[in-house]
Every structure is written in structure tokens, then in C-alpha cells.
Amino acid sequence: MTGRTALIAGATGLVGGHLLKRLLASPDYDRVVAVTRKPLGLAHPKLREIVSDFDALENIVASSGEKADDAFCALGTTIRIAGSQEAFRRVDYDYVVGFARAAKKAGAARFLLVSAVGSSASSTIFYSRVKGEAEEAISAMHFPAFHIFRPGVLLGERKEKRPTEAVLMALTPFLNTLMHGPAAAYRGISADTVAASMIAAAALGVPGRHVHTYRSMTMLSRR
């Protein structure tokens, strides 16, 4: 599975930044199309940017004429950064699902989504419920392969400060040793490990819906 085209959204984020670097370095991809709200400021012979208003994402990607084999979605924010539940849902549901629709129109056979541990459309927690609803909406689009990645605390340098996550990151080495069995899914994991596991999952070429948590992401990243 070489010579493929990757479509990516969220390339300026923590996981997305690592993902973009790995996609550009991967011999499996000849072309990487990044959908972004502002220029990335990065020059690379494989890279094509589509600067888009995310409210019109589906139409803008379609009008670009770009085709894709694999679509990687690393879009996401927090309620604190977004400013309200409504603004959070706009990013983590509307933009995510809109990108999936755009990827479907572009012909992507595989859709790979960064979600979060605990995501469920039936959750009583707003954050987890929105994440789960986005997963279900994309599942209903029937991509030949749909991979969902549900990390716990993401480890790595962020551009914006997240005080709560900073504390959790500092405690992660200790907390990870206490999490076994089902609790292992909540272990902290590096953003680069998540990115590596996404590319490895795409390379497997297996059809169907797959959910990846700490253990499977760690194993995939070593392939």
C-alpha cells in the first residue's frame, strides 16, 4: 500500500502536528493534503494545503478536486478554550463530522479519528457524549474502514497552556503504574505514539470499525 494520498485536518494541534510530520516522512504516501484554517508555514514537496473556513469545509474540499485514500482527523478543543459548550460542539462535532463528509466525497476508503477515552453517545458527561456522537455520525457514513483512537491524557508540548493537563502529565509516570485491566485505557500516552499508531492502522488495510485505546495504540506504534 504505497503511493497513497492522505487528507488531514487538525495538523496544527498536538497529535496533528506529529501526524503531519510522520505522513510527510512516510514512504507510503506520495501526497499529503492538509485542510487548515490558516497557512501552516511549512514547505514540503509532498504537501498541499487547502485553507478553508471550516463552516464550509465540505464544499471547499469538494471544489478543490482533491482525492484521498486515507483521511486523518485530529480536530479537537476543550470547553475551556472554546469558551462554551456550544462552541466546543461546533469544533468537536460539526467540524469533525463535516471533515468526514468531505473525506467521503474525496473517495477516502479509511477514516482515522482521534477521539477520547470514555467517549459514548449515551454518556452523561457532555464532553464524552459529544465525542461519542461524532463517532456514531461517522460510523453511519460507512467508510470501508473506520479507526477510532481513544487516548487518555495526551503527553507532549502544546502551544496553548492547559493547567489541569499539565498536572496530570507530571503525575502520569506514577499513575500509569497503578492502572491495570480496564483502567489501562486511561493511561497517559504520548501524542507521537497516537500519531504513529494511526499511520500503522491505515497501513493494515483491514475493513470495518475498530476502536483503539492505550494497549492497541502502543502495539500499533511499534509496527
C-alpha positions as CSV (number, residue, x, y, z in Angstrom):
1,M,0.0,0.0,0.0
2,T,2.3,2.7,-1.3
3,G,1.8,5.9,-3.4
4,R,-1.3,6.9,-1.4
5,T,-2.8,10.3,-0.7
6,A,-3.6,11.4,2.9
7,L,-6.1,14.0,3.8
8,I,-5.6,15.5,7.2
9,A,-7.4,18.0,9.4
10,G,-6.1,19.3,12.7
11,A,-2.4,19.5,11.7
12,T,-1.7,22.4,14.0
13,G,-2.7,20.5,17.1
14,L,-0.7,18.3,19.4
15,V,-1.5,14.9,17.7
16,G,-2.0,16.5,14.3
17,G,1.5,18.1,14.3
18,H,3.2,14.8,14.9
19,L,0.8,13.1,12.4
20,L,1.7,15.6,9.7
21,K,5.4,15.1,10.2
22,R,5.0,11.4,10.1
23,L,2.8,11.4,7.0
24,L,5.3,13.6,5.1
25,A,8.2,11.3,6.1
26,S,6.2,8.1,5.3
27,P,7.2,6.2,2.1
28,D,3.5,5.0,1.9
29,Y,2.3,8.5,0.9
30,D,3.2,10.5,-2.2
31,R,0.8,13.3,-1.3
32,V,-0.4,14.9,1.9
33,V,-3.3,17.3,1.7
34,A,-3.8,19.4,4.8
35,V,-7.1,21.2,5.4
36,T,-6.4,24.2,7.7
37,R,-7.9,27.5,8.7
38,K,-4.6,29.3,8.1
39,P,-1.4,28.6,6.2
40,L,0.9,26.1,8.0
41,G,4.1,27.9,7.0
42,L,5.7,24.7,6.0
43,A,7.2,23.8,2.7
44,H,7.5,20.2,1.6
45,P,7.2,18.6,-1.9
46,K,4.5,16.2,-0.8
47,L,2.4,18.9,1.0
48,R,-0.7,20.6,-0.5
49,E,-2.7,23.0,1.7
50,I,-6.4,23.8,1.5
51,V,-7.0,26.9,3.5
52,S,-10.7,26.7,4.5
53,D,-13.4,28.2,6.6
54,F,-14.4,25.1,8.5
55,D,-18.0,26.1,8.4
56,A,-17.8,25.5,4.6
57,L,-15.3,22.6,4.8
58,E,-17.3,20.0,2.8
59,N,-17.8,22.3,-0.2
60,I,-14.4,23.7,-0.2
61,V,-12.6,20.3,-0.2
62,A,-15.0,19.1,-2.9
63,S,-14.3,22.1,-5.1
64,S,-10.6,21.6,-4.8
65,G,-10.9,18.4,-6.7
66,E,-8.5,16.6,-4.3
67,K,-8.9,12.9,-3.9
68,A,-7.7,10.8,-0.9
69,D,-7.1,7.3,0.1
70,D,-6.9,7.8,3.8
71,A,-8.3,10.6,5.9
72,F,-6.9,11.5,9.3
73,C,-8.9,13.7,11.7
74,A,-7.1,15.3,14.7
75,L,-9.5,18.2,15.2
76,G,-10.5,18.9,18.8
77,T,-10.6,21.5,21.6
78,T,-11.7,21.9,25.2
79,I,-14.7,23.6,26.7
80,R,-12.4,26.0,28.5
81,I,-10.6,27.0,25.3
82,A,-13.7,27.0,23.2
83,G,-15.5,29.2,25.7
84,S,-18.8,27.4,25.9
85,Q,-20.4,24.1,25.3
86,E,-21.9,25.3,22.1
87,A,-18.5,26.4,20.7
88,F,-17.0,23.1,21.8
89,R,-19.6,21.1,20.0
90,R,-19.1,23.2,16.9
91,V,-15.5,22.0,16.7
92,D,-15.7,18.5,18.1
93,Y,-18.9,17.5,16.4
94,D,-19.7,19.9,13.5
95,Y,-16.2,20.3,12.1
96,V,-15.2,16.7,12.7
97,V,-18.3,15.3,11.0
98,G,-18.0,17.9,8.3
99,F,-14.5,16.8,7.6
100,A,-15.6,13.2,7.5
101,R,-18.3,14.1,4.9
102,A,-15.6,15.9,2.9
103,A,-13.3,12.9,3.1
104,K,-16.1,10.6,1.9
105,K,-16.7,12.9,-1.1
106,A,-12.9,12.8,-1.8
107,G,-13.1,9.0,-2.0
108,A,-11.3,8.1,1.2
109,A,-11.5,4.4,2.0
110,R,-10.1,4.7,5.5
111,F,-11.1,7.3,8.1
112,L,-9.0,7.6,11.2
113,L,-10.3,9.7,14.1
114,V,-8.7,11.0,17.3
115,S,-11.4,10.8,19.9
116,A,-11.1,10.4,23.7
117,V,-11.2,7.6,26.3
118,G,-14.7,7.2,27.7
119,S,-16.4,8.6,24.6
120,S,-20.0,7.4,24.3
121,A,-23.1,8.9,22.7
122,S,-25.1,7.9,25.8
123,S,-22.6,9.4,28.3
124,T,-24.0,11.8,30.9
125,I,-20.7,13.8,30.6
126,F,-21.1,16.5,27.9
127,Y,-17.5,16.2,26.6
128,S,-17.7,12.4,26.3
129,R,-21.2,12.5,24.8
130,V,-20.2,14.9,22.0
131,K,-17.2,12.8,21.2
132,G,-19.3,9.7,21.1
133,E,-22.0,11.3,19.0
134,A,-19.3,12.3,16.4
135,E,-18.1,8.7,16.4
136,E,-21.6,7.4,15.7
137,A,-22.3,10.0,13.0
138,I,-19.1,8.9,11.1
139,S,-19.9,5.3,11.6
140,A,-23.2,5.9,9.8
141,M,-21.2,7.1,6.8
142,H,-20.0,3.5,6.2
143,F,-16.4,4.1,5.3
144,P,-14.9,0.8,4.3
145,A,-12.6,1.2,7.3
146,F,-13.1,3.4,10.3
147,H,-10.5,3.6,13.1
148,I,-11.3,5.4,16.3
149,F,-8.4,6.3,18.7
150,R,-9.3,7.0,22.3
151,P,-6.3,8.2,24.2
152,G,-6.3,9.2,27.9
153,V,-4.1,12.1,28.9
154,L,-2.1,13.2,25.9
155,L,1.6,13.8,26.6
156,G,3.6,16.4,24.7
157,E,4.2,20.1,24.3
158,R,1.1,22.1,23.5
159,K,1.1,25.6,22.0
160,E,-1.7,26.6,24.5
161,K,-1.5,26.0,28.2
162,R,-3.8,23.5,29.8
163,P,-3.1,23.7,33.6
164,T,-5.1,20.6,34.5
165,E,-3.4,18.5,31.9
166,A,0.0,19.9,32.9
167,V,-0.6,18.5,36.4
168,L,-1.8,15.1,35.1
169,M,1.2,14.9,32.7
170,A,3.6,15.4,35.6
171,L,1.8,12.6,37.5
172,T,1.4,10.3,34.6
173,P,4.5,8.1,35.1
174,F,3.3,7.3,38.6
175,L,-0.4,7.0,37.7
176,N,0.3,4.7,34.7
177,T,1.8,2.1,37.1
178,L,-1.5,2.0,39.0
179,M,-3.7,1.4,36.0
180,H,-4.3,-2.2,35.1
181,G,-7.1,-4.1,33.4
182,P,-9.9,-1.9,32.0
183,A,-8.2,1.1,33.7
184,A,-5.2,0.8,31.4
185,A,-7.3,2.6,28.7
186,Y,-6.9,5.7,30.8
187,R,-3.1,5.7,30.9
188,G,-1.3,8.8,29.7
189,I,0.1,8.4,26.2
190,S,2.4,10.5,24.1
191,A,0.8,12.3,21.1
192,D,3.5,11.0,18.8
193,T,2.6,7.4,19.8
194,V,-1.0,8.1,18.9
195,A,0.1,9.6,15.5
196,A,2.3,6.6,14.8
197,S,-0.5,4.2,15.6
198,M,-2.9,5.9,13.3
199,I,-0.5,5.6,10.3
200,A,0.2,1.9,11.2
201,A,-3.6,1.2,11.4
202,A,-4.1,2.8,8.0
203,A,-1.3,0.5,6.6
204,L,-3.1,-2.6,7.8
205,G,-5.8,-2.2,5.2
206,V,-8.3,-4.1,7.3
207,P,-12.0,-3.2,6.8
208,G,-14.6,-2.5,9.5
209,R,-14.9,-0.3,12.6
210,H,-12.0,-0.5,15.1
211,V,-11.6,1.2,18.5
212,H,-8.1,1.7,19.8
213,T,-7.1,2.5,23.4
214,Y,-3.8,2.6,25.2
215,R,-2.7,-1.0,24.6
216,S,-3.6,-1.3,21.0
217,M,-2.2,2.2,20.2
218,T,1.1,1.3,21.9
219,M,1.3,-2.0,19.9
220,L,0.4,-0.4,16.6
221,S,3.0,2.3,17.1
222,R,5.8,-0.3,17.3
223,R,4.9,-1.8,13.9
